[in-house]
Amino acid sequence: MKIRRYNVILWAVLFGYQAPLSAQSVKPAQNLKNKPNFVVILADDLGYSDIGSFGSEIETPNLDRLASQGLKMTQFYNASRCCPTRASLLTGRYPHNAGVGSMVQDLGTPAYQGYLNKSSITIAEGLKTQGYFTMMSGKWHVGSQPDQWPVARGFDRYFGLIGGTSNYFYPHQAKLPAANFFVLNNKKLEDYTTEDKPKDYYLTNEFGDYALKFLDEAKTQNKPFYLHLTFNAPHFPIQALPEDIAKYRGKYKKGWDVIRAERYKKQVETGIVDAKWPISERDSLVPAWIQMRENDQDAWDVRMAVYAAMIDRLDQNVGRVLNKLKELGLDDNTVIIFLSDNGASHENNRLNQADNINAKEIKALPANNPQSYTSIEYNWANVSNTPFRSFKHWENEGGISTPFIAYYPKLIKAGSINHQPAHIVDIQATIFDLAGVKYPSSYQGKAISTADGLSLKDVFAGKTWKGHDHLYWEHQGNKAMRQGKWKIVSSYPENVWRLFNMEEDRTELKDLSKVYPEKLQELILAHVNWSKKVGVEDWASLQKK
């Protein structure tokens, strides 16, 4: 089965598509042509320093062009893991408030039900009230049942991966975990992972293909549009096209210590990182590069070359979207936002997800073999998160910091940079503000709770922005809070709070908890009160249920 581009009527016939109730019951707003379009691009497991404009040696000319012609925010935060971040991005609420306090498993409480709740409204649902045409291509991972899929949450069009991870080539590893299936609109593609694919097939390109198809259709709708483009690159398994890998093979033989230093130097020179923040020490689990044997160095060079190639290909598809917007004459009136769902991943390859391949055999395969199923692990993830410590899943800066780019020539001055703390919850509020969406008290008969985000419109315009008094994090027992220059962090299962001054020490090298014990207790109490408010549960107790 080869999927082609369909017109609206044929899609409805073939796939049983029904417009969301909001689209049927809400009268489109007038003067739609004056409203901006929106494209939100989300990378998966991309580290803070993994694109050129934030310090990387990886070639990302399209993202770098958006950064040079738009705004970079250097202290923008996510929720440290894929599901919580996606829930917050879509709803403008902290993950627990949206029902996704952990991952997609139902842990028995409203804050941990594992899918978006109905007391939250998604960006797509809100934009529908203003007559927008809404589209999504890519990874979903915030609800696996049909009534939780994108079309049920406000998207007119959807193609993508409902679960969390996928092979990038088919049919090399035909079987996937049960939750990781593909959907077109509201139809599950039962045989999708086993059908024949072209020789040059690559999943990142297919997500780009559907984004372009949807944009072509959006042009015919005579409505403003929203495109939610969520690549699963560079999430493991690290797999890339040979021509992309070739560009980077051998470039990483200088080792992670040198690459980290080079990225840090570039970050300081370009104003991304304050020179008074020393680079964090190499992670304790990562050996010095010079201690590695030559054949091991070569194997690690291959891994990082593949990872870099994945980011390169992601950027190429961003370029395709930018070219399509220009071709359609929509580029000047489109707000484009780019970010990552968490810091780079330290995780080892999950051999149990590579069905039909012997675990010993797959572990022995080099990363540039299409049948490999591996990752960059602590070693290169420590580079990706330069200059910070820690990784995806934890609440240190390395886990929650994302490169953030916003482009909108009608409002944003080219080459802008902002150093204020902001959060993933702010994206919905910003889009609603720019689109003229009034946040509702109810939607489709359900009461809607207050959002947690603040509009970034003033930041985009270069004006004074008050920002958040407090920002909070909790994920599987890992906790953090930021109040102005102060941040407290606690990691599970150690459960020891530490205090840092973000103005002087954003790389979190100097624990000030014993120097300012009263400030520490003040912030801990605030986090405790927030935790009760949003429904945070003790992680050790949740695991026992």
DRENDRENVO-380399 format. One record per residue (C-alpha): residue in three letters; x, y, z. Coordinates in steps of 0.001 Angstrom, whole numbers, plus 500000, padded with zeros to 6 digits. Example, Ala and Ser with C-alpha at 12.3 -4.5 7.8 and 13.67 -1.06 7.14 Angstrom:
ALA512300495500507800/SER513670498940507140/
% end
This chain:
MET500000500000500000/LYS501505503296498898/ILE499953506375500426/ARG499334509269498056/ARG498024512767498511/TYR494221512846498673/ASN491765515671498433/VAL489547516333501416/ILE486542514369500154/LEU488516511266499228/TRP490306511282502581/ALA486945511338504319/VAL485668508405502279/LEU488769506238502598/PHE489718506932506175/GLY486421507741507856/TYR487627511211508804/GLN485274513433510758/ALA486021517018511618/PRO486369517654515355/LEU483271519037517018/SER484973522386517445/ALA485333522734513700/GLN481655521900513204/SER480240524124515907/VAL482441527228515897/LYS481923529950513315/PRO485266530932511747/ALA486464534366512703/GLN486369537181510208/ASN489459538734508586/LEU491230535342508574/LYS493773536571506050/ASN495229538927508657/LYS495998536120511090/PRO499482534584511165/ASN500221530982510320/PHE502203528831512754/VAL504789526079512383/VAL506145524442515535/ILE509100522109514947/LEU510070519760517773/ALA513235517640517759/ASP513519514509519908/ASP516457514045522330/LEU518422516900520749/GLY520950518422523149/TYR521428522110523944/SER524561522448521800/ASP523575520172518888/ILE522765522833516277/GLY525193525321514769/SER523727528491516242/PHE524014527001519746/GLY527618525825519400/SER527663522718517225/GLU529964521705514397/ILE527011519831512819/GLU525770521463509637/THR522342522979510321/PRO522186525900507863/ASN518396526130507782/LEU517944526314511542/ASP520915528667511736/ARG519272530939509153/LEU516089531038511224/ALA518214531942514257/SER520139534694512466/GLN516930536168511037/GLY514910535644514192/LEU515213535198517955/LYS517325532876520088/MET516294532292523700/THR519187530893525697/GLN517335529914528882/PHE514306528156527484/TYR513210525036529346/ASN511391521816528527/ALA510052519153530890/SER513086516797530644/ARG511316513885528910/CYS509340513310525727/CYS505792512677526998/PRO505681515413529674/THR507154517990527312/ARG504726517136524513/ALA501814517376526933/SER502952520803528160/LEU503685522076524669/LEU500235521127523401/THR498224522289526423/GLY500188525151527998/ARG500016523351531340/TYR502506521574533547/PRO502601517844532671/HIS500742516682535777/ASN497983519223535133/ALA497627517803531618/GLY497484514171532829/VAL501006513125531789/GLY503070513381534971/SER505197510397533960/MET504859508657530586/VAL501960507013528709/GLN501281504344531340/ASP498206504840533526/LEU499518504888537103/GLY496127505267538704/THR495775508995539412/PRO494560511894537240/ALA498033513443537147/TYR499502510159535900/GLN496788508810533618/GLY499202508760530676/TYR497245510772528082/LEU495988514319527639/ASN492996515026529851/LYS489820516802528779/SER490276519630531283/SER493052520880528990/ILE492737522366525518/THR495373521765522850/ILE496886524415520592/ALA495018522868517677/GLU491672522907519479/GLY492110526533520461/LEU493106527612516960/LYS490085525848515489/THR487890528384517274/GLN489516531049515097/GLY489018529157511856/TYR492492527641511540/PHE493335524572509443/THR495426522320511709/MET497973519681510697/MET500477517420512369/SER503258515191511064/GLY505470513170513386/LYS505632511635516837/TRP502604511970519157/HIS503318509973522370/VAL500605511466524587/GLY497827508910524166/SER497581505586522334/GLN493816505028522097/PRO491797506360519113/ASP489968508947521207/GLN493391510244522322/TRP494967510543518861/PRO495712513909517219/VAL492507514062515132/ALA490525513654518363/ARG492456516579519866/GLY491889519213517195/PHE494059518264514218/ASP492400518160510799/ARG495234516116509324/TYR497738513752510908/PHE500395511312509847/GLY502849509850512268/LEU504059507624515049/ILE501680507280517985/GLY504266505726520307/GLY507714506749521409/THR510299505172519133/SER510746503639515720/ASN513290502225513362/TYR514137504779510657/PHE514441502133507920/TYR511890499509506891/PRO511630496577506608/HIS515056495950508169/GLN513458495511511581/ALA509859494799510772/LYS508378494406514221/LEU507958497213516701/PRO506633497304520270/ALA502841497220520254/ALA502421500886521193/ASN504653502147518377/PHE502305502130515404/PHE501566504615512653/VAL498338506481511967/LEU497052508464509005/ASN494337510843510218/ASN492220508509512373/LYS493156505220510701/LYS495775502870512131/LEU498118501630509398/GLU498129497952510331/ASP500711496753507798/TYR502735499920507616/THR505898498632509247/THR506177495536507053/GLU505327496884503616/ASP508051497329501030/LYS509805500659501126/PRO511938502409498504/LYS515660501748498757/ASP516308505292499963/TYR513419505350502474/TYR514073507265505691/LEU511471508149508302/THR512632511739508880/ASN512072512386505176/GLU508586510905505344/PHE507608513205508178/GLY508892516019505977/ASP506963514658502983/TYR503675514760504860/ALA504395518233506180/LEU504753519416502581/LYS501590517596501463/PHE499628519149504288/LEU500990522621503500/ASP499903522218499864/GLU496424521388501096/ALA496470524256503583/LYS497025526661500712/THR493737525512499140/GLN491765525973502363/ASN491855529786502305/LYS492389529703506069/PRO495321530427508351/PHE497069527207509378/TYR498971525504512157/LEU501569522807511425/HIS502877520734514331/LEU505997518993512985/THR507517516607515511/PHE510520514700514215/ASN511640511661516194/ALA515273512394515250/PRO517802512157516763/HIS516124509760519240/PHE517681506297519331/PRO518152504019517471/ILE520774506218515838/GLN520331505431512140/ALA521109507664509178/LEU521446507665505413/PRO524918506725504106/GLU525445509994502243/ASP524780511969505421/ILE527053509780507548/ALA529893510221505060/LYS529952513975505744/TYR530928513383509373/ARG532926510150509376/GLY536305510799510996/LYS535435514272512280/TYR534936513004515816/LYS538236511169516197/LYS539562514181518047/GLY537346512938520869/TRP534592514142523179/ASP536875516214525387/VAL538036518338522443/ILE534579518610520854/ARG533079519759524156/ALA535751522419524531/GLU535222523619520961/ARG531461523871521403/TYR531845525732524686/LYS534266528201523097/LYS531802528889520285/GLN528916529304522749/VAL530832531902524742/GLU531944533759521610/THR528386533966520246/GLY526777534989523553/ILE524833531778524126/VAL526746531033527321/ASP528148533533529833/ALA531930533287530057/LYS531733533322533865/TRP530037529908533788/PRO532798527297533536/ILE532031524248531443/SER530884521380533644/GLU533326518589534253/ARG533206515540531988/ASP530595513120533314/SER532103510648535779/LEU530896507691533698/VAL532744508887530597/PRO536448508032530268/ALA539010510455528895/TRP539245510060525119/ILE543004509526525229/GLN542435506480527449/MET540453504749524701/ARG541991502165522371/GLU542182503167518708/ASN539542500684517557/ASP537187501892520308/GLN537788505489519279/ASP536874504540515724/ALA533627502885516857/TRP532668505952518891/ASP533515508189515943/VAL531036506198513863/ARG528318506622516482/MET528649510387516629/ALA528894510606512834/VAL525549508803512569/TYR523998511020515245/ALA525265514160513493/ALA523899512842510201/MET520450512459511783/ILE520466516100512861/ASP521786517149509460/ARG518880515334507761/LEU516387516882510196/ASP517729520302509213/GLN517440519413505529/ASN513747518722506071/VAL513352522007507914/GLY514799523558504772/ARG512195521775502653/VAL509438523254504820/LEU510944526740504569/ASN511179526404500784/LYS507565525240500589/LEU506384528218502632/LYS508268530538500290/GLU506924528748497214/LEU503367529177498514/GLY503995532826499372/LEU503351532216503067/ASP506784532699504608/ASP506438536345505674/ASN503241535713507647/THR504275532481509361/VAL505547532187512930/ILE508138529405513136/ILE509277527977516470/PHE511978525338516957/LEU512991523482520125/SER513795520052521582/ASP511703517928523940/ASN514549517305526417/GLY518299517226526730/ALA520370514620524919/SER519821511030525986/HIS522328508992527961/GLU520250505855527445/ASN521807502621526235/ASN520367500776523263/ARG517229498843524152/LEU517962495470522653/ASN514544494080523520/GLN512992496532521037/ALA514935495126518094/ASP512771492124517299/ASN514005489273515106/ILE517662490163515647/ASN519897488334518070/ALA520955490645520892/LYS524624489678520652/GLU524640490195516911/ILE522962493599517059/LYS525309494804519787/ALA528244493906517578/LEU526947495843514570/PRO528570499232513923/ALA526252502227514210/ASN526368502878510463/ASN524854499462509727/PRO521138499970508917/GLN520237497021511157/SER522029498381514211/TYR520027499533517208/THR522293501664519326/SER522662505115520883/ILE525250507757521761/GLU525057506921525495/TYR526657509048528196/ASN529814509534526159/TRP528511511748523369/ALA525345512915525167/ASN527704514713527545/VAL528935516633524483/SER525438517303523167/ASN524456518979526433/THR527524521264526532/PRO528170523141528797/PHE525739521603531250/ARG525759518544533457/SER523346515601533377/PHE520923514363530715/LYS517367513709529610/HIS515126512528532489/TRP516896514576535194/GLU516220518210536120/ASN519740519602535959/GLU520269522092533149/GLY521508519367530813/GLY518155517616531067/ILE515792520583530738/SER517576523146528550/THR516701523408524862/PRO517967525518521996/PHE515000527765521187/ILE514502529674517954/ALA511545531836516934/TYR511129533439513514/TYR508451535961512540/PRO509696538899510450/LYS506562540949511158/LEU507401541086514858/ILE510883539698515575/LYS514007541688514804/ALA516664539666513024/GLY519507538543515260/SER517599538982518532/ILE518751537142521629/ASN517015536851524983/HIS518442535416528214/GLN515287535323530365/PRO514016531996531691/ALA510947530735529809/HIS509197527384529633/ILE507491525000527253/VAL504117525976528793/ASP504544529430527248/ILE504263528327523627/GLN500507527773523632/ALA499888531135525313/THR502103532846522736/ILE500336531260519772/PHE496906532021521208/ASP497930535637521812/LEU499196536120518264/ALA496176534342516759/GLY493578536169518845/VAL492404533048520668/LYS490693533726523974/TYR491529530953526427/PRO488194529251527141/SER486557528317530413/SER484895525350528688/TYR485321523350525498/GLN482932520797523975/GLY480939520753527198/LYS483948520209529475/ALA485299522736531973/ILE488813523869531021/SER491329524574533771/THR493620527595533764/ALA496790527378531712/ASP500225527805533294/GLY501970529607530444/LEU502662533247529677/SER502669534812526227/LEU506100535547524768/LYS504742538183522401/ASP506618540975524179/VAL509828538940524054/PHE509308538455520325/ALA508808542201519955/GLY511912543047521976/LYS509894544616524778/THR510163544187528535/TRP508722540846529667/LYS507955540223533318/GLY508309536478532991/HIS507576533791535582/ASP507935534246539318/HIS508496530496539665/LEU509086527534537352/TYR508669523925538481/TRP509713520440537418/GLU509025516902538599/HIS509574513722536642/GLN509749510255538167/GLY511092511561541452/ASN513509514088539958/LYS512617517624541029/ALA513588521228540444/MET512343524763540882/ARG513586528109539656/GLN512837531482541226/GLY514697534321539562/LYS518404533606539895/TRP517851530725542316/LYS517343527085541406/ILE516974523994543563/VAL517492520455542194/SER516940516994543636/SER517664513697541860/TYR515934510377542542/PRO516636508175544475/GLU519254510264546287/ASN516585512866547114/VAL518972515563548313/TRP518140519178547480/ARG520913521405546155/LEU520833525161545622/PHE522445527056542735/ASN522749530676541674/MET521868530654537966/GLU523259534117537326/GLU526713533129538538/ASP526693529382538007/ARG524246528049535424/THR526458525002534938/GLU525569524027538530/LEU529050523532539921/LYS528667525277543301/ASP526051523942545692/LEU525022526832547967/SER522556524917550126/LYS524750525244553218/VAL525530528888552493/TYR521878529950552157/PRO519871527380554151/GLU516890529716554632/LYS516567530304550868/LEU516819526553550311/GLN513976525853552749/GLU511844528617551247/LEU512134527120547777/ILE511617523549548979/LEU508375524623550660/ALA507226526307547456/HIS507926523118545510/VAL506048521027548066/ASN503016523303547787/TRP503141523202543980/SER503443519417544049/LYS500282519110546118/LYS498476521497543790/VAL499265519605540580/GLY498975516082542017/VAL502612514959542213/GLU502885511548543903/ASP505847509957545638/TRP507623508134542842/ALA508747505183544972/SER505140504603546054/LEU503824504900542487/GLN506232502241541289/LYS504902499788543844/LYS501298500091542649/
% end
